[in-house]
Amino acid sequence: MAKWLYLQYEEEREHALRFVKFMQDCGVQPQLLQIDMPAADYGTPLNLFKKVLEHEKYVTSRIYDMYEVALKEKDYAAQSCLKWFIDEQVEEEANASEIVEKLGNDRR
């Protein structure tokens, strides 16, 4: 599980850099803000992965919000960029959901 989470961390870092590069390519200087440190203990693997799934759903909702703004503003470049992230989030949520399901079934 730790290896999977570490690989996810690396992938999410790459996604963040993809946003940064897109903004820089558009002539915008991104402002990187501090994020809160996550909890260190989630009790059980199932609880941890439920949080992972919840977070992925939150990320998806934020990407959808940005896409809605891009549509309203007719920002076609942002729409194209965000489309990639929308597709990626389908995979991210499916992976997390599958793990939650497997861990939930192991408890029976």
C-alpha positions in Angstrom: 0.0 0.0 0.0 2.8 2.4 0.8 4.4 1.8 -2.6 1.1 2.5 -4.3 0.6 5.7 -2.3 4.1 6.8 -3.1 3.6 6.2 -6.8 0.4 8.2 -6.6 2.3 11.0 -4.8 4.8 11.1 -7.7 2.0 11.1 -10.3 0.1 13.9 -8.5 3.3 16.0 -8.4 3.6 15.6 -12.1 0.0 16.7 -12.5 0.7 19.8 -10.5 3.7 20.6 -12.6 1.6 20.1 -15.7 -0.8 22.9 -14.5 2.2 25.1 -13.7 3.7 24.6 -17.2 0.3 25.3 -18.8 -0.1 28.6 -16.9 3.5 29.6 -17.7 2.9 28.8 -21.3 -0.1 31.1 -21.2 2.0 33.9 -19.7 0.6 33.5 -16.1 2.9 33.3 -13.2 1.3 30.6 -10.9 1.2 31.3 -7.2 2.0 28.1 -5.2 0.4 28.2 -1.8 1.1 26.0 1.2 -1.2 23.1 1.8 -2.1 21.5 5.1 -0.2 18.5 6.2 -2.4 15.3 5.9 -3.2 13.2 8.9 -0.5 10.7 9.9 -2.9 7.9 11.0 -6.1 6.8 9.4 -6.7 3.8 11.7 -7.2 1.1 9.0 -6.2 0.7 5.4 -9.9 0.8 4.5 -10.3 4.2 6.3 -7.2 5.5 4.5 -8.4 4.5 1.1 -11.9 5.9 1.8 -10.1 9.2 2.4 -8.1 8.8 -0.8 -11.4 8.2 -2.7 -13.0 11.2 -1.0 -10.1 13.4 -1.9 -10.1 12.2 -5.6 -13.8 13.1 -5.8 -13.0 16.6 -4.3 -10.2 17.1 -6.9 -12.7 16.0 -9.7 -15.2 18.6 -8.5 -12.6 21.4 -8.5 -11.5 20.5 -12.0 -15.1 20.5 -13.1 -15.5 24.0 -11.5 -12.5 25.2 -13.5 -13.8 23.7 -16.7 -17.1 25.5 -16.2 -15.3 28.8 -15.9 -13.2 28.0 -19.0 -16.5 27.3 -20.9 -18.0 30.5 -19.7 -14.9 32.5 -20.6 -14.5 30.7 -24.0 -11.0 29.9 -22.9 -10.4 27.0 -25.4 -6.8 26.4 -24.3 -7.9 25.9 -20.7 -10.7 23.6 -21.8 -8.3 21.5 -23.7 -5.9 21.3 -20.8 -8.6 20.5 -18.3 -10.1 17.8 -20.6 -6.9 15.8 -20.0 -7.4 16.2 -16.2 -11.1 15.2 -16.4 -10.2 12.0 -18.2 -7.4 11.4 -15.7 -9.8 11.8 -12.8 -12.0 9.0 -14.1 -9.1 6.7 -13.8 -8.0 8.0 -10.4 -11.5 7.6 -8.9 -11.9 4.1 -10.4 -8.6 3.0 -9.0 -9.4 4.3 -5.5 -12.9 2.9 -5.6 -11.6 -0.5 -6.6 -9.2 -0.5 -3.7 -11.9 0.5 -1.2 -14.2 -2.2 -2.6 -11.5 -4.9 -2.2 -10.6 -3.8 1.3 -14.2 -3.6 2.3 -14.7 -7.2 1.0 -11.7 -8.4 2.9 -13.4 -7.4 6.2 -16.2 -9.9 5.7 
